[in-house]
Amino acid sequence: MPDAGLHRFQRFHRSHLEDDVLAWWLAHGPDAERGGVHTCFANVGDTLVSTDKYTWSQGRWAWLTARLSRAARAGLIDMDADTLLRQATGTAEFVAAHALLGDGTTAYVLSADGTVRPAGPDGAAHASVFADLFAVLGFAGLHGELVATGTPAARAWGALAEELLVSAYDRVRSCTALNEPYPVHPRFRCFAEPMMLMHAGAELHAATGSRRAQEITVAAAADALSALFVTGTQMRDMAPRGPGLDGTLLARHRTPGHLLEFLWFLHRAAATVPGVAAVAGDPSWVVEAALGALAVGWDTAEGGLLRYVDREGGAPRGDLLDDRYENLVTRTWDTKLWWPHAEALYATALLARAHGSAELAAWHDRIHEYTFGTFPEGPGREWTQIRARDGRPLDEVVALPVKDPFHIARALLLLVELHGEAEN
């Protein structure tokens, strides 16, 4: 059975989370003096190259440390729950004090002390709906953990999260959302918007029971699963908003890691948010979609998942529109990044277990071998997150100029939780 094979990694996932990834972050990231977490580290080693604090990363750290606190209280990890909860609270307080702009949006980037830096059009503070949604995630995670520990201040965090979520949903629905660091071509819509709305809404609903969060989660799931983005079991990252664009590189390219991440988002949302399962339909298609993403995204020459591929496999191709994101796809399509591999590890484990899929369990083994043979820097350290096609470290910026504090630790934590569920 798939469960038996996946379970053998239990001790490794927990020790790598506790002794390596989190040990490194807790030693280097938290800013005890000014609040929040430092994330602008070099890809290799411990060098802090900037003290800027991106709201995107702060929200992620708040969610992660709140969720780790919950795992520690449940005995799933051997860490101090109160210390982790203080991290979550302090980081959320830093975001609330400095990044909230009072209009349902957040500042994109702050200085070390919380001063807003210009980042958006015409020097505006706001630049990304995703920064808003990661703040939602952080506030929701903190709310849930504070409720679990009987802290009365929890309600305020849920209210802040809902305000940001509703604002983000309205902007996505009206096609006015900003999308730094990858602005969307005006003739396209991006899949990441409904995907993240669904995930943030599901997390907020799980933490607070919010009816509005439930409605947004169901609507976002329906949007993500609409014919606009779905062709058979393939999901495209950019959907044309008009005719004559299906042959463009933007329409043809795929991001295998995003699809795998979305599939586990959808699985969990369907299990926790009323109405999502009905939108998702017969769950058997999920296995086919995951297997398709893995097959088209796997690098048969060097191993690992490619960052971007054409819908038929190989290098992205198609008519060009001289677009900034299009240039990124063509320049970096064959790089090997931390986050698709972390997401694939969890997605294959979760879906193999949920659907009894031996094929996905075999993929989990393959991804596990490649990932842990390529990315980790060694005992007590994090990963070298950005690598060339052959696995060599790259001096490259992906999305934000940061060392991401989220995907790796989240995937390992969720795997530890999954192993714990298998024991019960």
C-alpha positions as CSV (number, residue, x, y, z in Angstrom):
1,M,0.0,0.0,0.0
2,P,1.2,3.6,-0.7
3,D,1.0,4.5,3.0
4,A,3.6,1.9,4.0
5,G,6.2,3.2,1.6
6,L,5.6,6.8,2.5
7,H,5.8,6.2,6.2
8,R,9.4,5.1,6.1
9,F,10.5,8.8,5.7
10,Q,8.8,9.8,8.9
11,R,11.9,10.2,11.1
12,F,13.9,11.8,8.3
13,H,11.3,14.5,7.6
14,R,11.0,15.4,11.3
15,S,14.7,15.5,12.0
16,H,15.4,17.5,8.8
17,L,12.7,20.0,9.8
18,E,13.8,20.4,13.4
19,D,17.6,20.0,13.2
20,D,18.4,21.6,9.9
21,V,15.8,23.9,8.3
22,L,14.2,25.3,11.4
23,A,17.5,25.4,13.4
24,W,19.0,27.5,10.6
25,W,16.0,29.9,10.4
26,L,15.5,30.4,14.1
27,A,19.2,31.1,14.5
28,H,19.4,33.6,11.6
29,G,16.0,35.0,10.8
30,P,14.1,36.6,13.7
31,D,14.7,40.3,14.4
32,A,14.3,40.4,18.2
33,E,15.0,44.1,18.3
34,R,12.6,45.5,15.7
35,G,10.2,42.7,15.0
36,G,9.5,40.4,12.1
37,V,12.0,38.2,10.3
38,H,15.0,38.8,8.1
39,T,14.8,36.8,4.8
40,C,17.2,38.7,2.4
41,F,19.9,36.1,2.6
42,A,22.2,34.9,-0.2
43,N,21.2,31.8,-1.9
44,V,24.3,30.0,-0.5
45,G,25.4,30.4,3.1
46,D,24.4,32.8,5.8
47,T,25.1,36.3,4.4
48,L,22.3,38.8,5.0
49,V,22.4,41.0,1.8
50,S,19.6,43.4,2.8
51,T,17.6,44.2,5.9
52,D,14.4,45.0,3.9
53,K,11.4,43.0,5.0
54,Y,8.9,41.9,2.4
55,T,5.3,41.6,3.6
56,W,5.0,38.5,1.5
57,S,7.7,36.8,3.6
58,Q,6.5,38.2,6.9
59,G,3.0,36.8,6.4
60,R,4.4,33.4,5.5
61,W,6.7,33.3,8.6
62,A,3.7,34.3,10.9
63,W,1.6,31.4,9.5
64,L,4.5,28.9,9.6
65,T,5.5,29.6,13.2
66,A,1.9,29.6,14.4
67,R,1.4,26.2,12.7
68,L,4.7,24.9,14.2
69,S,3.5,26.0,17.6
70,R,0.3,23.9,17.1
71,A,2.5,20.9,16.0
72,A,4.7,21.3,19.1
73,R,1.7,21.4,21.4
74,A,0.4,18.2,19.8
75,G,3.8,16.4,20.3
76,L,4.5,16.1,16.6
77,I,7.7,18.0,16.8
78,D,10.1,18.5,19.7
79,M,10.2,22.3,19.9
80,D,9.0,24.9,22.4
81,A,5.4,25.9,21.4
82,D,5.5,29.2,23.4
83,T,8.6,30.4,21.7
84,L,7.1,29.6,18.3
85,L,3.9,31.4,19.2
86,R,5.8,34.4,20.2
87,Q,7.5,34.4,16.8
88,A,4.1,34.3,15.1
89,T,2.6,37.0,17.3
90,G,5.6,39.3,17.0
91,T,5.7,39.0,13.2
92,A,2.0,39.5,12.8
93,E,2.2,42.6,15.0
94,F,5.0,43.9,12.9
95,V,2.9,43.5,9.7
96,A,-0.2,45.0,11.4
97,A,1.8,48.0,12.7
98,H,3.6,48.9,9.5
99,A,2.3,47.2,6.4
100,L,-1.5,47.7,6.6
101,L,-2.4,50.7,4.5
102,G,-5.9,51.2,5.7
103,D,-7.6,50.5,2.3
104,G,-7.6,46.7,2.3
105,T,-4.1,46.4,0.9
106,T,-0.6,46.1,2.3
107,A,2.7,47.6,1.6
108,Y,5.0,45.5,-0.5
109,V,8.2,46.0,1.3
110,L,9.4,47.7,4.5
111,S,12.7,48.7,5.9
112,A,14.1,46.9,8.9
113,D,12.3,49.2,11.3
114,G,9.0,49.1,9.4
115,T,9.3,52.2,7.2
116,V,7.3,51.7,4.0
117,R,9.3,51.7,0.8
118,P,7.9,52.7,-2.6
119,A,7.3,49.6,-4.8
120,G,4.2,50.0,-6.9
121,P,3.1,52.2,-9.8
122,D,4.2,55.8,-9.4
123,G,6.0,55.0,-6.1
124,A,3.0,53.6,-4.3
125,A,3.4,51.4,-1.3
126,H,1.1,48.7,-2.5
127,A,2.3,46.4,-5.4
128,S,1.0,42.9,-5.0
129,V,-2.3,41.2,-4.1
130,F,-0.1,38.2,-3.1
131,A,1.5,40.2,-0.3
132,D,-2.1,40.9,0.9
133,L,-3.0,37.2,0.7
134,F,0.1,36.0,2.6
135,A,-0.8,38.5,5.3
136,V,-4.2,36.9,5.4
137,L,-2.5,33.6,5.8
138,G,-0.3,34.8,8.6
139,F,-3.2,36.4,10.5
140,A,-5.4,33.4,10.1
141,G,-2.7,31.0,11.3
142,L,-2.1,33.2,14.4
143,H,-5.8,33.5,15.0
144,G,-6.2,29.7,15.0
145,E,-3.4,29.1,17.4
146,L,-4.4,31.8,19.8
147,V,-7.9,30.4,19.9
148,A,-6.5,26.9,20.6
149,T,-4.5,28.4,23.6
150,G,-7.5,30.4,24.9
151,T,-6.1,33.8,24.1
152,P,-9.0,36.4,23.8
153,A,-7.1,38.7,21.4
154,A,-7.6,36.1,18.6
155,R,-10.7,37.7,17.2
156,A,-8.9,40.8,16.1
157,W,-6.5,38.8,13.8
158,G,-9.4,37.0,12.2
159,A,-11.1,40.4,11.4
160,L,-8.0,41.9,9.9
161,A,-7.5,38.8,7.8
162,E,-11.1,38.9,6.5
163,E,-10.9,42.6,5.6
164,L,-7.8,41.9,3.5
165,L,-9.3,38.7,1.9
166,V,-12.5,40.5,0.8
167,S,-10.5,43.4,-0.7
168,A,-8.2,41.0,-2.5
169,Y,-11.2,39.0,-3.9
170,D,-12.9,42.2,-5.1
171,R,-9.7,43.3,-6.9
172,V,-9.1,39.9,-8.5
173,R,-12.7,39.8,-9.7
174,S,-12.5,43.2,-11.2
175,C,-9.1,42.5,-12.8
176,T,-7.5,45.4,-11.0
177,A,-5.2,43.4,-8.7
178,L,-1.5,44.2,-8.9
179,N,0.9,41.3,-9.3
180,E,4.5,42.2,-8.6
181,P,7.0,40.7,-9.0
182,Y,5.4,39.3,-12.1
183,P,2.8,41.7,-13.6
184,V,0.2,40.0,-15.7
185,H,-0.1,40.9,-19.4
186,P,-3.3,43.0,-19.8
187,R,-4.7,40.4,-22.3
188,F,-4.4,37.5,-19.8
189,R,-5.5,36.4,-16.4
190,C,-3.2,34.4,-14.1
191,F,-4.1,31.2,-12.4
192,A,-2.2,32.1,-9.2
193,E,-4.9,34.6,-8.2
194,P,-7.8,32.2,-7.7
195,M,-5.4,29.6,-6.5
196,M,-4.2,31.8,-3.7
197,L,-7.6,33.2,-2.9
198,M,-8.9,29.7,-2.5
199,H,-6.0,28.7,-0.2
200,A,-6.1,31.8,2.0
201,G,-9.9,31.7,2.2
202,A,-9.8,28.0,3.2
203,E,-7.2,28.7,5.9
204,L,-9.2,31.7,7.3
205,H,-12.4,29.6,7.3
206,A,-10.7,26.8,9.1
207,A,-9.4,29.3,11.8
208,T,-12.5,31.4,12.2
209,G,-15.5,29.7,10.6
210,S,-16.0,32.9,8.6
211,R,-19.0,32.6,6.2
212,R,-17.5,35.3,3.9
213,A,-14.2,33.3,3.7
214,Q,-16.2,30.2,2.8
215,E,-18.0,32.0,0.0
216,I,-14.8,33.4,-1.4
217,T,-13.1,30.0,-1.2
218,V,-15.9,28.3,-3.1
219,A,-16.0,31.1,-5.7
220,A,-12.2,31.0,-6.2
221,A,-12.2,27.2,-6.5
222,A,-14.9,27.5,-9.2
223,D,-12.9,30.2,-11.0
224,A,-9.7,28.1,-10.9
225,L,-11.5,25.1,-12.2
226,S,-13.3,26.8,-15.0
227,A,-12.7,26.3,-18.7
228,L,-10.7,29.5,-18.7
229,F,-7.8,27.7,-16.9
230,V,-8.5,24.0,-17.4
231,T,-8.0,22.0,-20.6
232,G,-8.7,18.3,-19.9
233,T,-6.5,17.7,-16.8
234,Q,-4.0,20.4,-17.7
235,M,-4.1,23.7,-16.0
236,R,-2.5,26.8,-17.6
237,D,-0.9,29.6,-15.7
238,M,-2.0,32.3,-18.0
239,A,-5.5,32.3,-19.6
240,P,-6.2,34.5,-22.6
241,R,-9.0,37.1,-22.1
242,G,-9.8,37.2,-25.7
243,P,-9.4,35.3,-29.1
244,G,-6.2,34.7,-31.1
245,L,-3.8,34.1,-28.2
246,D,-3.8,30.3,-27.7
247,G,-0.6,30.0,-29.7
248,T,1.4,32.4,-27.6
249,L,4.1,31.3,-25.2
250,L,2.1,32.8,-22.3
251,A,-0.9,30.6,-23.1
252,R,1.2,27.5,-23.9
253,H,3.6,27.4,-21.0
254,R,2.9,25.4,-17.8
255,T,4.4,25.6,-14.3
256,P,4.3,22.0,-13.0
257,G,5.0,23.0,-9.4
258,H,2.0,25.3,-9.3
259,L,-0.4,22.6,-10.5
260,L,0.9,20.2,-7.8
261,E,0.6,22.9,-5.1
262,F,-3.0,23.7,-6.3
263,L,-4.0,20.1,-6.2
264,W,-3.2,19.7,-2.6
265,F,-4.7,23.1,-1.8
266,L,-7.9,21.8,-3.5
267,H,-7.8,18.5,-1.7
268,R,-7.6,20.1,1.7
269,A,-10.1,22.9,0.9
270,A,-12.6,20.2,-0.2
271,A,-12.2,18.4,3.1
272,T,-12.7,21.5,5.3
273,V,-14.8,24.2,3.4
274,P,-18.5,23.3,2.6
275,G,-19.2,23.7,-1.1
276,V,-15.7,23.2,-2.4
277,A,-16.1,19.4,-2.9
278,A,-19.1,20.0,-5.1
279,V,-17.2,22.4,-7.2
280,A,-14.2,20.0,-7.5
281,G,-16.4,17.1,-8.7
282,D,-15.3,13.5,-9.0
283,P,-11.9,13.5,-7.3
284,S,-10.4,10.8,-9.5
285,W,-9.3,13.4,-12.0
286,V,-6.9,14.8,-9.4
287,V,-4.5,11.8,-9.7
288,E,-4.5,12.1,-13.5
289,A,-3.7,15.8,-13.3
290,A,-0.9,15.2,-10.8
291,L,0.6,12.5,-12.9
292,G,0.4,14.6,-16.0
293,A,2.1,17.5,-14.3
294,L,4.9,15.3,-13.1
295,A,5.4,13.6,-16.5
296,V,5.5,16.9,-18.5
297,G,7.6,18.7,-15.9
298,W,10.2,16.0,-15.1
299,D,13.7,16.6,-16.6
300,T,14.6,13.2,-18.1
301,A,18.1,14.4,-18.8
302,E,19.2,15.7,-15.4
303,G,16.4,14.7,-13.0
304,G,14.1,17.0,-11.0
305,L,11.3,19.3,-12.0
306,L,11.8,22.0,-14.5
307,R,10.5,25.5,-13.6
308,Y,8.5,26.0,-16.7
309,V,7.6,23.8,-19.7
310,D,5.6,23.8,-22.9
311,R,2.2,22.2,-22.6
312,E,3.6,19.4,-24.7
313,G,6.8,19.2,-22.8
314,G,10.3,20.6,-23.3
315,A,11.3,24.2,-23.5
316,P,8.4,26.7,-23.6
317,R,7.5,27.9,-27.0
318,G,4.9,29.9,-28.9
319,D,4.3,33.4,-30.3
320,L,6.0,36.2,-28.3
321,L,4.4,39.4,-27.0
322,D,7.5,41.1,-25.6
323,D,6.2,40.7,-22.1
324,R,8.2,40.9,-18.9
325,Y,6.9,37.6,-17.5
326,E,7.4,35.9,-20.9
327,N,11.1,37.0,-20.8
328,L,11.4,35.3,-17.4
329,V,9.9,32.1,-18.6
330,T,12.2,31.8,-21.6
331,R,15.3,32.8,-19.5
332,T,14.8,30.5,-16.5
333,W,12.6,27.6,-17.7
334,D,15.2,24.9,-17.1
335,T,16.3,26.0,-13.6
336,K,15.7,23.8,-10.6
337,L,14.0,25.6,-7.7
338,W,13.3,24.7,-4.1
339,W,9.6,25.3,-4.0
340,P,8.3,23.0,-6.8
341,H,10.2,20.1,-5.3
342,A,9.0,20.9,-1.7
343,E,5.4,21.1,-3.0
344,A,5.8,18.0,-5.1
345,L,7.0,16.1,-2.0
346,Y,3.9,16.9,-0.1
347,A,1.4,16.7,-2.9
348,T,2.5,13.2,-4.0
349,A,2.5,11.9,-0.4
350,L,-0.9,13.4,0.4
351,L,-2.6,12.4,-2.9
352,A,-1.0,8.9,-3.0
353,R,-2.5,8.2,0.4
354,A,-5.9,9.8,-0.2
355,H,-6.4,8.0,-3.5
356,G,-4.4,4.8,-2.9
357,S,-2.2,5.6,-5.9
358,A,0.9,3.5,-6.2
359,E,2.0,5.6,-9.2
360,L,2.0,8.8,-7.1
361,A,3.8,6.9,-4.3
362,A,6.5,5.9,-6.7
363,W,6.8,9.5,-7.9
364,H,7.2,10.6,-4.3
365,D,10.2,8.2,-3.9
366,R,11.7,9.6,-7.1
367,I,11.2,13.2,-6.1
368,H,12.5,12.5,-2.6
369,E,15.7,11.0,-3.9
370,Y,16.4,13.9,-6.2
371,T,15.4,16.7,-3.8
372,F,17.4,15.5,-0.8
373,G,20.3,14.6,-3.0
374,T,20.4,18.1,-4.6
375,F,19.1,21.0,-2.4
376,P,20.2,20.6,1.3
377,E,23.4,22.4,2.4
378,G,24.2,20.0,5.2
379,P,23.6,19.4,8.9
380,G,22.1,22.4,10.8
381,R,21.6,24.3,7.5
382,E,18.9,25.2,5.1
383,W,18.8,24.5,1.4
384,T,20.6,26.1,-1.5
385,Q,17.3,27.0,-3.0
386,I,18.1,28.1,-6.5
387,R,20.0,25.8,-8.9
388,A,20.9,25.4,-12.5
389,R,19.5,22.5,-14.6
390,D,22.4,20.3,-13.6
391,G,22.0,21.1,-9.9
392,R,24.8,23.7,-9.5
393,P,24.0,26.7,-7.2
394,L,22.9,29.8,-9.1
395,D,23.3,33.4,-8.1
396,E,19.7,34.3,-9.2
397,V,16.7,36.1,-7.8
398,V,13.4,34.2,-7.9
399,A,10.2,36.3,-7.2
400,L,11.6,38.3,-4.2
401,P,15.3,38.9,-3.4
402,V,15.0,36.6,-0.4
403,K,15.8,33.2,0.9
404,D,12.3,31.8,1.2
405,P,11.3,30.9,4.8
406,F,8.2,29.0,3.8
407,H,7.8,26.3,1.2
408,I,10.5,23.9,2.6
409,A,9.5,24.1,6.2
410,R,5.8,24.0,5.3
411,A,6.1,20.9,3.2
412,L,8.2,19.1,5.9
413,L,5.7,20.1,8.6
414,L,2.7,18.9,6.6
415,L,4.5,15.7,5.9
416,V,5.1,15.3,9.6
417,E,1.4,15.9,10.2
418,L,0.5,13.4,7.5
419,H,2.7,10.8,9.1
420,G,1.0,11.5,12.4
421,E,-2.4,11.0,10.9
422,A,-1.3,7.7,9.4
423,E,-0.4,6.4,12.9
424,N,-3.9,7.2,14.3
